[in-house]
Amino acid sequence: MDTQHKPEPEESREARLGIVKQVRVVLSPDAEEVFLSLNKEAANSKIESSILRAIQKKVELIKANIHYGVPVAKNLIPAEYKIKYGITNLFRVELPNYWRMLYTLTDGDTTIEIVAFVLDIMDHKKYNKKFGYK
């Protein structure tokens, strides 16, 4: 039994005031294109179907915990995303068949909303190329 006193985590101002931030997950045009393609192919392919189901499940997990994904080090964020979307944070979520989903967190249009913006959904080969892995 641990007898050392551990300080309670500090509550955020919003939590103390009873404000619950809503989480909205939005797909970028690139991610939406891949999502629609997977949706189209899912009826005839078990692989695409499993990837699609995983995306839907992971979106729900992100809604429940915005920091669900693995954070990508700031110096590893592809310049393409920094330029195209102006992001300062990036999270990676692993999907079946070595696919990846990348998202960033931003404030929404209101002060009580967080947007998890899915930038890309890609296979492992494209992921390695985007991050400069061999």
C-alpha positions in Angstrom: 0.0 0.0 0.0 1.3 3.4 -1.0 1.5 5.6 2.1 3.0 8.7 0.5 0.7 11.6 0.0 0.1 12.4 -3.7 -1.3 15.8 -4.5 -4.7 15.9 -6.3 -4.5 17.0 -9.9 -5.6 20.6 -10.3 -9.0 21.1 -11.8 -9.2 23.4 -14.8 -11.2 26.6 -14.5 -13.8 25.2 -16.7 -14.2 22.1 -14.6 -14.6 24.2 -11.4 -17.3 26.2 -13.1 -19.0 23.1 -14.4 -18.4 24.0 -18.0 -18.0 20.9 -20.2 -16.3 21.4 -23.5 -17.8 19.7 -26.4 -15.5 17.8 -28.8 -16.2 17.8 -32.5 -14.3 15.7 -34.9 -13.9 17.2 -38.4 -12.3 15.6 -41.5 -10.0 17.6 -43.8 -10.9 17.3 -47.5 -8.0 14.9 -47.9 -9.1 12.7 -45.0 -12.7 12.9 -46.2 -11.7 11.7 -49.6 -10.0 8.6 -48.1 -12.9 8.0 -45.7 -15.4 8.1 -48.6 -13.2 5.7 -50.7 -13.0 3.3 -47.8 -16.7 3.5 -47.3 -17.3 2.7 -51.0 -14.9 -0.3 -51.0 -16.0 -1.6 -47.5 -18.9 -3.5 -49.0 -16.6 -5.7 -51.1 -13.4 -5.8 -48.9 -12.8 -7.0 -45.4 -9.6 -5.0 -45.1 -11.3 -1.7 -46.0 -14.3 -2.6 -43.8 -12.0 -3.2 -40.8 -10.1 0.1 -41.4 -13.4 2.0 -41.7 -14.8 0.4 -38.5 -11.6 1.3 -36.7 -11.8 4.9 -37.8 -15.3 5.2 -36.5 -14.3 3.6 -33.2 -11.2 5.8 -32.8 -13.3 9.0 -33.5 -15.5 8.0 -30.5 -12.4 7.5 -28.4 -11.0 10.9 -29.4 -14.3 12.5 -28.5 -14.1 10.9 -25.0 -10.4 11.8 -24.6 -8.9 14.4 -26.9 -5.4 13.2 -26.1 -6.1 9.6 -27.1 -3.6 9.5 -29.9 0.2 9.4 -29.6 1.6 12.9 -29.7 4.1 13.6 -32.5 7.2 15.6 -31.6 6.9 19.2 -32.8 10.1 18.9 -34.8 8.7 15.9 -36.6 5.4 17.5 -37.7 5.6 17.6 -41.6 6.0 21.1 -42.9 3.1 20.4 -45.3 0.7 20.4 -42.3 2.2 23.4 -40.7 1.9 25.4 -43.9 -1.5 24.0 -45.1 -3.3 24.1 -41.7 -1.1 26.2 -39.4 -1.0 23.4 -36.8 1.2 23.4 -33.7 0.3 19.9 -32.4 -0.2 16.5 -34.1 -1.5 13.2 -32.8 -1.1 9.7 -34.5 -3.7 6.9 -34.2 -2.8 3.5 -35.4 -5.4 1.6 -37.5 -5.6 -2.0 -38.8 -3.2 -3.0 -41.7 -0.6 -0.5 -40.6 -2.8 2.5 -41.6 -2.6 5.8 -39.6 -4.9 8.6 -38.8 -3.4 12.0 -38.0 -5.3 14.7 -36.1 -4.7 18.1 -34.5 -6.5 19.9 -31.7 -7.9 23.4 -32.2 -10.4 25.7 -30.4 -13.8 25.7 -32.0 -16.0 28.6 -33.0 -17.2 28.9 -29.4 -15.3 29.0 -26.2 -16.7 25.7 -25.0 -15.7 23.5 -28.0 -12.6 21.7 -29.0 -12.2 20.5 -32.6 -10.2 17.4 -33.3 -9.3 18.0 -37.0 -8.4 14.8 -38.8 -5.8 15.9 -41.3 -5.0 12.6 -43.0 -5.8 8.9 -43.1 -3.2 6.9 -44.9 -1.5 3.5 -45.4 1.9 2.8 -43.9 3.8 3.4 -47.1 2.4 6.9 -47.5 2.9 7.6 -43.7 6.6 6.6 -43.9 7.1 8.8 -47.0 5.3 11.8 -45.3 7.5 11.5 -42.2 10.7 10.8 -44.2 11.1 7.2 -42.8 12.7 4.5 -44.9 
